[in-house]
Amino acid sequence: MCAKKGKVIQHDLHGRVAYDLGTEILRGDFAPASTLPREAELMERFGVSRTVLREALRTLTSKGLIESRPKIGTRVRPRDAWNLLDADVLEWYSRVAIPMQFALKLQEMREMIEPYAAALAAVNHDQNTLVRLDEAHQAMLDARTVDEWVRADLRFHLSVLNACSNELLVPLGTLIERTLEAQLQLNARRAEVFNASMAEHTAVFDAIAKRQPSAAREAMAGLLGVTRARIEG
């Protein structure tokens, strides 16, 4: 029992160190090509053992943020090597990036993917995936608070990706889930009423349910146009 608890504590420690160092790199505190402080300095700073520190550094290495070279030390990799499509890195980046810039980059990604995904969902959905989309849509209709709306809205967009019957799109939804939820929360609070985009969501749902791919694509593009206007407003 004690051994198991120790492993959990160590995991929490190396995760905290990885998060702290990772966000500092993403924020620009350590510029690309710069060298991180020596192990002894980092161990003292974070109050952790060499084992914990090295596990944290291995985590950051696996995410493309750093690399270790003999006689050089641990160096920050170029920005184009960073794996921003790693769920942790994407969430860390969302916390330190300039909010408007990050929101627009996420929006651009959604505009490239979601209208076509809606068209695919209209063609490829089956009974199970349509039921899940229907349940999410109904939850949006039933929402009485911002938090209820946001949870249902997130379910709706993830259900559209799931209904495409393309297994490569489902992990994409999981990847952006945490950052998308924050954006949906912000959009709902900026609207005159939190469910102001209900009609646009219903248009997407109806087109998918009726197997009308062109209408589904246009409806999703229209919905995302409303989202962009709120971000830029």
N, C-alpha and C positions, 0 to 999 in steps of 0.2 A: 504493500500500500504506500509506504513511504517512498520507495523508488519511483513509483508511478507519479506521485506528486512532484518529486524532484524534476522529472522530465517535463512536466507541464510548466513548472516555474522557469526552467531553462528555455523552453520554447517561447514563453512570454517575453523573457529578457532579450533573446536574440531578435525576436520580432519587433520589439520596441527600438532596439538599436538600428535595425534595418530601416524602420520607418523614419527615425530621426535623421539618419545619414542620407537616406533616399530623398526625403523632402528638401534637405539642404542642397543636394545636388540639383534637383529639379528647379529649385528656386534660384539657383545661380550662385549660392554661397561658395561652392567649389566649381570653378569653371571647367569646361572640357579641356582635357590634356593636363590639368593641374594634378598634383600628387596629394593624396590624403595624408594627414599626420601619421606618424609612426604608431605601431600597435600599442606600445607602452603608453603613449599619450592618449590614445582613444580608450584604452582600458581604464585609465585613471578618470578620464572625462565622464564616461558612462557608468563607472563603478561596476564593471563586469570582468569576468575571467577571460583569459586568452581563448578558451574553447568557445565561449558565447560570442565573443567578438568575431572570431573566424567564421562561425556559422552565419552570423549576420552578413559578413562580407561575401560569403558564398552565395547568399540569397541575392545580394545586389549584383553579383557577377552574373548569375543566371538570368537576371532581368535586363542585362545589357548596359547597366549603368557604370560599372567599373571593370578594370582588368588589372591583374597583378603581373609584374615583370621582374625577373631576377635583377638585382642591383639597381632597380629603378624604384620599386615599391608599388603601391596600389594607386592607380591613376584613373581619373574620370575619363570615360570614353566620349567620343564625339556625339553630339546630339542625335545624329542620324542613326546611331547604333542603339539608342535607347528603345526598349520594347514598350512603347506606349500602348500597345494592345494587350499588355498584361493587366489583369484586373486590378492588382494592387497598385501598379505604377500609374495607371489611369486615374485611380481614386486619389493617390498622393498628389498627382499633378493638378487635379481639380482643386485641391486645397491651397495650392501655392501660386497657381497661374493667375494672371489678371482676369477677374471674373467675366467681364464682357468678352474678352478675346476667347476665353475657353468656351463660354456659352455659344458663341458664333461658330467656333470650330466643331463643337458637338452638333450644332444645328446643321451645318454643311454636311456632316456625315449622315445625319438622319435624312436630309433632303435627297442625297444620292441613293439611299437604300430603301427607305420605307415606301415611297410611292410604287416602286417596282415590286416590292414585297407584297403590297396590298393586291396588286394585279395577280401575282402568283397565288396568293391565298384565295382569290376569287375562282381561280381555275382548279386548284389542287386540294382545297379543304375537304375533309371527310366529316362524318357525323360527329365524331369525338372532338375534333378541333373546332368545329363550328359551335358546338355546345359550350366549350370553354370561352370562346369569343363572345357568345351570347350572354354567358354568366357575367363576364367582365363588363359588357355593355349595360346590363341590367344593374350591376353594382354602381355604375356611374349614375344611372338614373335615380337610384335609391339613395345616393350619398347626401348626407345632411351637414357634413363638415368638410373643411379643406382636407384634412388628413384622410378621411374616407374617400374623398374624390381622387386624391393623388394615388392612393393604393389601387383603386379601381382603374384609373387611367393607365398606370404602369402595367397592370395585368392586361389591359386591352392591347397595348402596343406589343407586349411580349407575345400575346395570343395571336396577333396578326403574323408575326414571324414564325410562330409554331405552325400555323395553318398553311404555310407555304409548302410543307412536306419536303423541305430541303434541310437536311441535317446540318449543313454548314452554316445556316443562318441562326439556328437555335443558340449555339455558343456565343454568337455575336450579341444576342439579346442579353444573355447572362453577363457578358463582359461589360456592357454599358449600363446595366441595371442600376448600379449604385449612383452613378453620375446622372443618369436620366431622371431618377427619382428626385434628385435635388433640383433639376431644371423644371420638372413638372410642378414641384412645390412653389418655385419662384413664379412661374407663369400663372398659376392659380391665384396667387396672392396679388399679382399685378392686375388681374382682370377686375372689371366692375363687380362681378359676382364670380365665385370660384368655378361654377359650371357653365360659364358663358360660351364655351365651345362644344356644348352638348350636341347641338344640331349638326356640326361638322363631323363629330364622331359617329353619330347615327347614320349620316350619309355614307361613311366608310363601311360601317357594318352592313347596311342594306345592300350596297353594291357587291360586297363579298358574298353575302348570303344568297343573292340572286345570280351569282356567277357571272358578273359583268366586269371583266378585268379593266376595260378602259375607264369605266365610271369609277371603279375602285381606285385606280391610279390617280385620276383627277381629283377625287374626293380627298385622298390622303395628301396630295400636293396642296390642296386648298387648306386643309387643316394645318399643315406645317407652315403655310403662309401666314396664318393667324398667329402661330407660335413665334415666327420670326418678327412679326410686327410688335408683339409684346416685348420681345427681347430688346429690339432696337428702340422701342418707345421709352 
